[in-house]
Amino acid sequence: MDRASIHDCSLVREQEEKWKQKGLTIFWLPTYSPELNIIEILGRFIKYSWLEFDAYSSWESLVEAVENILRNVGKKYVINFA
């Protein structure tokens, strides 16, 4: 889990022991680690690799292009880490 304030609040901390008893271990990410956060990786690919420059011509075209990418992640748009 990242260190976002909602994840690191007392309500979550209070549940950790209960979760541990059920076999769930929380792995805390370093304070800032975008390379370990899947949404950060996806966002970087969308912005720098998959989104065409002309998608920025209007709000509507940007929304349409991003929605198209998200619908096709894993098919047309694939992240390879090798």
C-alpha positions as CSV (number, residue, x, y, z in Angstrom):
1,M,0.0,0.0,0.0
2,D,1.3,3.5,-0.7
3,R,1.6,6.1,2.0
4,A,-1.4,8.2,0.9
5,S,-3.0,9.8,3.9
6,I,-6.2,7.8,3.5
7,H,-4.1,4.5,3.6
8,D,-1.9,5.6,6.5
9,C,-4.7,6.9,8.8
10,S,-5.5,5.5,12.2
11,L,-8.6,3.6,10.9
12,V,-6.4,1.6,8.6
13,R,-3.7,1.1,11.2
14,E,-6.2,-0.2,13.6
15,Q,-7.3,-2.9,11.2
16,E,-3.8,-4.2,10.5
17,E,-3.8,-6.7,13.4
18,K,-7.2,-8.1,12.3
19,W,-6.0,-8.5,8.8
20,K,-2.8,-10.2,9.9
21,Q,-4.9,-12.7,11.9
22,K,-6.8,-13.5,8.7
23,G,-3.5,-14.0,6.8
24,L,-3.4,-10.7,5.0
25,T,-0.1,-8.8,5.3
26,I,0.1,-5.2,4.3
27,F,3.2,-4.3,2.4
28,W,4.0,-0.6,2.7
29,L,5.6,1.1,-0.3
30,P,8.3,3.7,0.2
31,T,7.0,7.2,0.6
32,Y,7.2,8.1,-3.1
33,S,7.6,5.1,-5.5
34,P,5.8,5.7,-8.8
35,E,7.7,2.8,-10.4
36,L,5.8,0.5,-8.1
37,N,2.4,2.1,-8.6
38,I,0.5,0.5,-11.5
39,I,-1.7,3.6,-12.2
40,E,1.5,5.8,-12.4
41,I,3.0,3.4,-14.9
42,L,-0.3,3.3,-17.0
43,G,-0.6,7.1,-16.9
44,R,3.0,7.5,-18.1
45,F,2.4,5.1,-21.0
46,I,-0.8,6.9,-21.9
47,K,0.7,10.4,-21.8
48,Y,4.1,9.7,-23.4
49,S,3.6,6.7,-25.7
50,W,0.0,6.1,-26.7
51,L,-1.8,9.5,-26.7
52,E,-1.5,11.2,-30.1
53,F,-0.6,14.9,-30.1
54,D,-3.8,15.9,-31.9
55,A,-5.9,14.4,-29.0
56,Y,-5.1,17.7,-27.2
57,S,-7.0,19.7,-29.8
58,S,-10.2,19.8,-27.7
59,W,-11.5,18.4,-24.4
60,E,-13.8,16.1,-26.3
61,S,-11.1,14.6,-28.4
62,L,-8.9,14.1,-25.4
63,V,-11.6,12.3,-23.5
64,E,-12.4,10.2,-26.5
65,A,-8.7,9.3,-27.1
66,V,-8.1,8.4,-23.4
67,E,-11.3,6.3,-23.3
68,N,-10.3,4.5,-26.5
69,I,-6.9,3.7,-24.9
70,L,-8.4,2.5,-21.7
71,R,-10.9,0.2,-23.6
72,N,-8.0,-1.3,-25.5
73,V,-5.3,-1.8,-22.8
74,G,-4.1,-5.3,-23.0
75,K,-5.2,-5.7,-26.7
76,K,-3.9,-2.8,-28.8
77,Y,-2.0,-1.1,-26.0
78,V,0.4,-3.4,-24.1
79,I,3.0,-2.6,-21.5
80,N,6.1,-4.8,-21.9
81,F,8.6,-4.6,-19.1
82,A,11.3,-6.7,-20.8
